[in-house]
Structure formats: structure tokens, C-alpha cells
Amino acid sequence: MVYVCIQPYWGEGPFWQDVQLDRDGCKTVWWTNLLYINNLVKSDAGCLGQTWYLANDMQFYILSPLIFVPFYFSPIFGMVSAGVFLLVTSIVPGALTMRDHFPPGLIPGQLQGNASSQGNFFSDYYIKPYNRMGAYVVGMLAGSFLYRTDCKLRINKFLNLFIWGVTTACALAVLYGLSDASNGHPITLPVSALYNALNRQVWGACVAWVIVACCTGNGGFVNTILSWPALIPLSRLTYCIYLLHPIIIDLYLFNMNTVFYMDENSINAVMFFLGILVVSYMAAAITSLSFEAPMMALEKILFNRDKKETRKDGAEEK
């Protein structure tokens, strides 16, 4: 409501009308955001572009019992269920890529040939839950493993270094494997399909190993860095930053009277990044203290009261 009602007064200029498209979408499809289905229904209209991922997270959360419940009865059943999800979330994106000639990413010109995409890559592929759930399933497997082993995993030094090396190489391949495709050397459609089919699962496995290694005492200096106390307050603002930083970027760019030029070697890129980062953290801190933190405090009070009443009733019965 705040975004729709107040946003028109936040800026002006020749580019400001482009921001209005996002606001206009909120007037008609706001209910899809409320129901967390904005990545499935009327996804081409859009309202607050960054909220598509909130819908994905909610949908993954709703589907998670299909994996955790089988795990409760048997680890084998749980692994089978997770395996089915991983298989589906690998086959579907690969098949859609082959059918609709989707590129391996949002950067244009990465795909070889003159065949154009048969759909909108962002709304028809990128934000769909069945193309993204693989990493979430890998995370659930890692969480289940840590729970069942009580965060205890003993491996020798050489195996630990080997796993770190493999995961680092895989993570770099996912991140930089398309660099040539973005610089005048486009890839073929089958390679694009293979990348789209596996990149999120592989990335999820790499992140999962970092978490598992740090939780089980195999993280080394990585665990030391990630456990730095100064990161704790910053980490608590990440959700608010995710919601706010696109709005801050729009406020800066679309209020300009001339085109903003920025290349990879420009100091403008560094200053732009640092400026947006600092302002985003400031805005996130204010938003978190005003809305998120009070709600979390109320939640703790309510749940603690329920726990106390449950203990009291149990004591009276005895």
C-alpha cells in the first residue's frame, strides 16, 4: 500500500515513467503477492519485482513435508522422495530450455544461433518454482543430515581438503562458466539445457557443504570468517535489504536526467555498489527496527506464554 500510494511522489524525470509500470502492476495483481502465487499467476504483470522469490520460498516451505515426513519414518523413504524432487527439478528446466530455446541466464546473446526464445525467460522460466526447487531440496538434505548426526562428522584432513577443492571448483564453474558466452562466444542449446538443468542443484550442494563443514568442525578458516561476531547484526538485516535494495536502485537511477554510464572497469561501478550497499543497510535497519523486530518480539512473547501454560497444565495433571 505504501509503495502504490506514495511511490509516484518519490521522483521525477524522463526515466521515472518506467518505474510506474511496476506500480501499475500492483494495482491489478496485488492479490497474487498476498497469496504467494505471483510467480505462477499473472507473472508477466508483476508487482514489486523482487517478491517473486518470496513466493518461491513459501511454495517450497509448503511442499517440504513431502520430504520431511518420509524422513521421519525412514531415511530411505526420505532419500527416495528427495531424489524424485531432484530428478524432476533437473529434467523440467532442461526440457523447457530445449523446447523454448531458453538461454542459460538473463544476459542476452549467450545462446548460439538465430533462434529466439519462444517465451519470456524471466516470467516463463526464471521465477518458476519447479525450475528452482533443486537447491532447496539439497538444503533440506543437508539439514536432515546435520540433525540425524547431531552435527558430528569425522573425516581425515586429506578427504576434507579434497571435498573443499571439488566444491570450490564446482561453485566457480557455476559462477564463471558462462563468462565466455557473455563475451561473444555463445553456447549451443544442449549445453544451455544442461546448465539450466544442473546449475542450481550444484550450487546448492556447494553451499550445503560450507554449512555442513562449518557445523561439524571441518570448516577451518572459512568457519572463522563466517563466525565473526560483526557479521551477526548485518545478517539480521538481509531480508529487509533484499526487499528494499531494488527500490533504492530505482530511486537513484530513474531520477537521473541523463543516462548513467557504467562499465566493468569504471570507478563508477565501485562507487555505485558501495553507495547502494550503505544506503540499503541504513534503510534496512530502520525498517527492521520499525516492523520486523517488534513482530519477532511479539511472536516470542506469544510462543513463550503458550509453552509456560503447557508446562503449568502438565504439572497440575501430575
N, C-alpha and C positions, 0 to 999 in steps of 0.2 A: 504493500500500500504506500509506504514512504517513497519507494522508487518510482512508482507510477505517478504519484501526485506531485512530487517535488522535483523530480529529475529534470523537467523542462527548464527550470529556473537555475540550473547549475552551470549553464554555459551558453555560449553563442558563437557564431562564426560560420564560415562557408562549409565546414565539415560536420557541424553539430547535428544537422538533419539526419545524418547516417545513424546516430545514436538513437534517434527517435524510433527507428524500426524495431529495436529490441523492446522499447517501452510500449509501442503499439501492440506487439505480440502479447504482452502481459494483460492487456485489456480484454483479449478474447480467449486466451488459453491458460489463464491463471489457475484454473481448477486442475489442470494436468500436473502442475507443480505441487498443488496441495495433496494430490493423491499419489504422488511419486510415480507417475507414468508418463512424464513429459519426454522421455526418451523413446517411448513406444507410440504414443498418440499425438498427432499433430506436431511431430518433432521438427518439421520444417518451418513452423511458425516461430516457436521459441519465445521464452520469457526468462530473462537473466541467464544468458548462455552457459554460465558455469554450473548451473543447478542440475544439468543432465547427469552429472556424476553422483549427486545425492540420490537421484532415482535409482541408479545402478546399485549403489550401496544398500539401499533399502530392499531392493529386489533380491540381492544376494543374501541379505540377512533373513528374508522370508523363506528362501529356499534352503538355507543352511541346515535345518532339521533333517532334510533328506540325506544328509551325510552324517550328521552327529548322532541321530537316533540309531542307524545301523551300527555305528561305532560303539554305542552303549551296549548293544547285545553281543557284538563280536568284532574284533579288529578286522577280521577277514571280510565280513559284510561291509564294514565301513570303507575298506580299501576298494572293494568292488564298486560300491556306489560312487566313491570319489573318482575311480578310474573311468566310469561311464561319463561323468560330468567332464572330465578332462578330454576324453575322446570326442565328445560332442562339441565342446568348445574349441577343438582343434579342427575338426572336419568342417564345421559350418562356416567359419571365416574363410578357410581355404576354398571351399566350394563357391561361396559368394564372390570371392575375388576372381575366380576363373569365369564365372557366369557373367558378371557385370564389369569385368575389366577394371577392377579397383586397383589403385596404386598401393604401394606399401606404406604410405604415410600421407600427411597433409600437404607436404611440399610438392608443388606441381612440377611436371617434367621428369619424374622419377621412373616412369614406365616406358618401355621401349615400344616403338610402333606408332601408328597414327590412330589406332582405335581408341576412341574416347570412352570414358566411363559411362555406363548405362544408367547411372543413378548419381545422386548426391552423396559423395563419400562420407561427409560428416553426418548427415541426418539418416542416411540409409545403411551405413556400416559402422562408423567410428563410435557412435554412442550407444549401440545396441548391447544389451546385457549378454546375449549369447555369444557375442564376439569378444567379451572382456572378462568373463567369469573365471577363466582358467587360472589367472593369478590368484584370485580369491580362494579357489579350491586348494591351490598349493599352500596358501597361508593357513587354511583350516587343517591341512595335514600336518604342517609344522607345529601348530598349536596343540593338536591332539598328541603328537609325539612328545612334546615337552611335558604335557600333563601326565601322560602314562609313565614317563621315565623320571618324573619329578626333577626335571632339568639336570639329570645326571647322565653324562655321556663321556666315556673314557676312550680316547683314540691316541695312537702314538704320534709323535711330532711330525714324522715324515708324511703320514697319511693326512694329517691336519694341513700341512703346507700344500700337499697335492690338491686337496679339495679347495683350498683358498685360491690356488692358481687356476684351477678349472673354472670356478665360479667367477673369478675376476675376468678371465678371458671371454667367457660367455656374456657377461654383462657388457664388456667393451664391444663385443660383436653386435649385440642388440643396439647399443647406443650409436656406434660409428660404422656399422656395416653398410649403411645406406649413404655414406658420405660421397662416394663416387657417383652414385645415382643422382645426387643433388647437384653435381658439378659437371654435367654434360656427358655422363656415361650411364644412361638409363638401363634398367634391368629388364629381363623378359617377364612375361606374365606368369609362367610357372614358378619362377623364383619369388615373384611378388606374393603368389599364393602361399608358398612355403613359409615366407617370412611372416605373413599375416596369421598363418595357422599356428605358429610356434612362439612368436616373439614374447607374448605376454606370459605364457607358461614358463619360458626360460628365465625371463626377468623376475618373475615371482619366485622361482627356485633360488635364484642368486640372492635376493633379499632375504628369503627364508633361511638360507644358510648363515647369513650375517647374524640374524636373530638367534638361531639355534646355537651357533658358535659362541656368541656373547653370553647367552644364558647358561651355557654348560661349562664355562671356563676355558673355552678354546678360541676366544676372540683376540687375545694378545693386545697389541697397541690399539687395534680398532675399537675394542671394548673400552679401553682407557679414554679414547677420544669421545666416543658416544656417551660415556658415563660422566662427562664433565658437568658439574653441577650448574654451570652458567647456561647450559642448554635447556634445563628444565623449564624455566619460565617462558623461554622462547617457544618451546614445543607446545605449550598450552595455548598458544595464540595461533597455531597453524590453521585450525578450522576457520576462524574468523578471517584470517589472511586470505585463505582460499576464496571465501565469499566476496571479499572486498577488493582484492587487488585488480580484477578486471575493470571494476567501476573506476578505480583511481587511474588506471592506464587510459581509459576512455576520457576521463576528465582532463587529463593532460594533453593527449594527442588531438582530440576533436575540438578543443578550444583554440587551437592554433589558427592563424590566418594564412600560413603558408605550409607547404608540405615539409614534413620532418624527414631529413635525410640521415640515414644511419647505415654504415657498412661494418663489416666484421673487424676492420682494423681501426675504426674510428673511436676516439676518446668519448664521443657522444654515447656510444653503446655502454661504456663503463659508467658514465655519469647517470645515464638514464636508468640503468639497473639499480645502482646504489640509491638514487633518489626515490624510485618507486618502492624499493625494499624498506627504506627507513619510514617513509610516509605510510606504507601498508602496515608496518608494525605499530606505529602510533595509532592509526585508526582502529586496528585490531584490538589494541589494549583498551581503548575507550569503549569499544563495542562489547568486548568480553566482560569488562567490569560493570557495564550498564545492564547487560542482558544475560549472557551465558553464566557468569559466576553466581549471580543471585538465584537463577533457576537450579543450578547444581547444588547450591546450599540448601534450598528448599527440598530438593529431592533427597538429600542426605538426612534432613530432619524427619521427613515422612517415613523413609525406609527404616531409620533407626528406631522411630517410635513403634512401627509395626513389629520390629524384632523384639523390642522390650516387652510389648504386650503379649507376644507369643511366648516368651520365656516366663512371664508372670502367670499366664494361663496354665502353662505346663507345670509350674511349681505348685499352683493351687490344686491341680488334679492329684499330684503326689501326696 
